[in-house]
Amino acid sequence: MKTIIVFSALIVLIIFSNCSSPFFPKENDRLAIYLLKNDSLTTKDVEKMNLSRLTLKDNPVISFDDIVGYQIEDHKVYLHENPSTYFGTGYITLFSEYFGKPFVLIANGERIYLGSFQSFISSWLPNTPYVFSFSVIDDENSFIIYRAPCYDESTYIDVRNNKRIFQALGDKLIQ
């Protein structure tokens, strides 16, 4: 009887370990950028919320497989195709629906930080890393993630330098 219970528990464990769930990240979550499920929320609305409480879209807008390289020095992300392709719109200058919108960067299935898409003409900067509209270079298939504003250098921690991000990227890192 004990053998049957142990065997059944083992089968259930194997089945659940192959399922997609928050405990078992998908392969494309090795490094991914997700938008929020609620499109009406702005970065201002959620920047003080706990990352775990944010509901993300079912699929990332950019996944590990989309990334060709990541330049550590300036946090420049190189993609297989131009960035506009991943957002399903024209060039970034037409991305007005994304400006002020939050994203969550995930590494190896863990939520690392909240970021924001910003227009260079905006008078407000989020207290998060951000992607400026002019930093998206379609002909180079890249964009830059800028650091959050720094008010006190002595206590500032740049979340873009989280070691889990660099571990997830592996050989896609560019020194």
C-alpha positions in Angstrom: 0.0 0.0 0.0 2.8 2.4 0.9 4.5 1.6 -2.4 1.3 2.6 -4.3 1.0 5.9 -2.4 4.7 6.8 -2.9 4.5 5.9 -6.6 1.3 7.9 -7.0 2.9 10.9 -5.3 5.9 10.6 -7.6 3.7 10.5 -10.7 1.8 13.7 -9.5 5.1 15.4 -8.8 6.4 14.6 -12.3 3.2 15.8 -14.0 3.2 19.1 -12.1 6.9 19.8 -12.6 6.2 19.8 -16.4 3.4 22.3 -16.1 3.7 26.0 -16.7 3.2 27.8 -13.4 4.8 30.6 -11.3 6.9 27.9 -9.6 8.2 26.5 -12.9 9.1 29.3 -15.2 8.7 29.0 -19.0 11.8 28.9 -21.1 11.1 32.4 -22.6 11.1 33.7 -19.0 14.8 33.2 -18.8 14.8 36.9 -19.5 11.6 38.6 -20.5 9.8 41.9 -20.5 6.1 41.8 -19.7 3.4 44.4 -20.0 0.6 44.6 -17.4 -2.6 42.9 -18.1 -4.6 46.0 -17.3 -3.6 48.4 -20.2 -5.2 51.4 -18.4 -2.6 51.4 -15.6 0.3 53.8 -15.8 3.6 53.6 -14.1 2.4 56.3 -11.7 -0.4 54.0 -10.7 1.8 51.0 -9.8 5.3 52.2 -9.1 4.8 51.9 -5.3 3.1 48.5 -5.5 4.8 45.2 -4.7 5.9 43.5 -8.0 4.2 40.2 -7.0 0.8 42.0 -6.9 1.0 43.1 -10.5 -1.0 41.0 -13.0 1.0 40.5 -16.2 -0.1 39.7 -19.7 0.0 36.0 -20.5 3.0 36.4 -22.9 6.0 38.6 -22.8 6.4 41.4 -25.3 10.1 40.5 -25.5 11.5 37.1 -24.5 15.0 35.6 -24.1 14.8 34.2 -27.6 14.2 37.7 -29.1 17.4 39.0 -27.6 20.6 38.8 -29.6 22.8 40.6 -27.0 22.8 42.8 -23.9 25.5 45.4 -23.6 26.3 45.7 -19.9 27.9 49.2 -19.9 24.8 51.1 -21.1 22.1 48.4 -20.7 21.5 48.3 -24.5 19.3 45.4 -25.6 19.9 44.1 -29.2 17.0 42.2 -30.8 16.6 40.0 -33.8 14.1 42.4 -35.4 13.4 46.1 -34.9 11.7 46.9 -31.6 8.5 48.1 -33.3 7.9 44.5 -34.5 7.5 43.3 -30.9 5.0 45.9 -30.0 2.8 45.3 -33.0 2.8 49.0 -34.1 4.8 51.2 -36.5 8.0 52.9 -35.5 8.5 53.9 -31.9 7.5 57.5 -32.7 4.0 56.1 -33.2 4.1 54.2 -29.8 2.2 56.9 -27.9 -0.1 54.2 -26.4 3.0 52.8 -24.6 4.4 56.0 -23.1 3.9 56.1 -19.4 3.1 52.4 -19.4 4.9 50.1 -17.0 6.7 46.8 -17.8 8.2 44.1 -15.5 11.6 42.6 -16.3 11.8 38.9 -15.4 14.9 36.8 -15.1 14.7 33.0 -14.7 11.0 33.3 -13.8 11.6 35.9 -11.0 10.3 39.5 -11.2 13.4 41.7 -10.9 12.1 45.3 -11.4 9.4 47.6 -12.7 10.3 49.8 -15.6 8.5 52.3 -17.8 8.2 53.4 -21.4 8.7 57.2 -21.7 8.4 59.9 -24.3 11.3 62.3 -24.4 8.8 65.1 -24.4 7.3 64.0 -21.1 7.8 66.4 -18.1 7.6 63.4 -15.7 10.2 60.7 -15.1 9.3 57.5 -13.2 11.2 56.4 -10.2 12.0 53.2 -12.2 14.3 52.2 -15.0 12.8 53.5 -18.3 13.0 53.2 -22.0 13.0 56.6 -23.7 11.4 56.8 -27.1 14.5 58.2 -28.7 16.6 55.3 -27.3 14.7 52.8 -29.5 16.7 52.5 -32.6 14.8 50.5 -35.2 17.5 50.4 -37.9 19.9 49.0 -35.2 17.3 46.6 -33.7 18.0 47.9 -30.2 16.9 50.0 -27.3 18.5 51.3 -24.1 17.1 50.8 -20.6 18.1 53.9 -18.5 18.5 53.9 -14.8 15.9 55.4 -12.4 16.5 59.0 -11.4 19.1 59.2 -8.6 18.4 61.6 -5.7 21.0 60.3 -3.3 24.0 58.6 -4.8 25.1 57.2 -1.4 21.9 55.1 -1.1 21.2 54.4 -4.8 21.0 50.9 -6.0 20.8 50.4 -9.8 18.3 47.5 -10.2 19.5 47.0 -13.8 22.7 45.6 -12.4 21.0 42.7 -10.6 23.2 39.6 -10.9 20.2 37.4 -11.7 19.7 39.4 -15.0 23.3 38.8 -16.0 23.1 35.1 -15.0 20.0 34.7 -17.1 21.5 36.3 -20.2 24.6 34.1 -20.1 26.5 34.3 -23.3 24.3 37.1 -24.7 26.2 39.6 -22.5 28.4 42.1 -24.3 31.2 43.6 -22.1 
